[in-house]
Amino acid sequence: MTSPSQTTKDDFTIRLGGRFHGGSYKITRHGPSAFLSITLADDASLVANQDDMVAKSHGIVYKENFRFKLRKLLNDDPFFEYSFIGPGELLLAPSIWGDIVPIHLDGKTEWTIGKNGPLAMTDKVVKETRSQPIFQNLLHREAIFVYRVSGIGVVFVPSLGSMQQHELKKDDILVVNNGSLVAWNCRYEMKDTDTGDSIFCHFEGPGVVITQGLNALTLLKWSWNYKETKENIEETMKDYPNDE
């Protein structure tokens, strides 16, 4: 899945590097955040979201990819893509703290990426948006968007928090909370819970499943509870006189 070139500088910085046709990359992690450094040769290109660009050298130019813009309008695709063209260097980072994993595509194996989508991908990678409706109950319907990637090249996938890779052998079964999924390349089936408040994916080997340490929905609920608790405390403190 990833390049074998990996070294550890210290407990807080892990470097992972590799090459692709027309360029090279290096992933650097500092604490909870990760950066993707790309070096592009003359006329080589990389597809990414402009909002994820941290910096670029003067030689890098970028243009909006009309084909992907049309797909966004038709499929409500939140991954708004641009082509960054070399020569030069490009620095990208996910919009929230987490890690980055490179997935190398060989033209044979397809991968599916969760609703966060890829951070970037080389120009020969093909990405398709898939909508998978799940009926949680008779009154509620949730549409889950995933991304199917194929072709030859490298896809750089971000996560919310740290990542864990699960290697499944033939007939192995792995059940994962939908909110913890990052990417996978094996068969799966989505199932609703009896209460209708969660969706779980049942994966069957052989294949690889990548999960993330944080769940966006759980994080949102925690933030909301923290906000309510803070407001309740502030409201209660109004009943107490100031010691002035």
Stockholm file with secondary structure:
# STOCKHOLM 1.0

chainA/1-244         MTSPSQTTKDDFTIRLGGRFHGGSYKITRHGPSAFLSITLADDASLVANQDDMVAKSHGIVYKENFRFKLRKLLNDDPFFEYSFIGPGELLLAPSIWGDIVPIHLDGKTEWTIGKNGPLAMTDKVVKETRSQPIFQNLLHREAIFVYRVSGIGVVFVPSLGSMQQHELKKDDILVVNNGSLVAWNCRYEMKDTDTGDSIFCHFEGPGVVITQGLNALTLLKWSWNYKETKENIEETMKDYPNDE
#=GR chainA/1-244 SS CCCSCEEECSSSEEEEEEEETTEEEEEEEETTEEEEEEEECTTCEEEEEGGGEEEECTTCEEEECHHHHHHHHHHTCCCCEEEEESSEEEEECCSSSBCEEEEEEESSCCEEECTTCCSEEETTEEEEEEEEEEEEETTEEEEEEEEEEEEEEEEEEECSBCEEEEEECTTCEEEEEGGGEEEECSEEEEEECTTSSCEEEEEESSEEEEEESCCHHHHHHHHHHHHHHHHHHHHHHTTSCCCC
#=GC SS_cons         CCCSCEEECSSSEEEEEEEETTEEEEEEEETTEEEEEEEECTTCEEEEEGGGEEEECTTCEEEECHHHHHHHHHHTCCCCEEEEESSEEEEECCSSSBCEEEEEEESSCCEEECTTCCSEEETTEEEEEEEEEEEEETTEEEEEEEEEEEEEEEEEEECSBCEEEEEECTTCEEEEEGGGEEEECSEEEEEECTTSSCEEEEEESSEEEEEESCCHHHHHHHHHHHHHHHHHHHHHHTTSCCCC
//
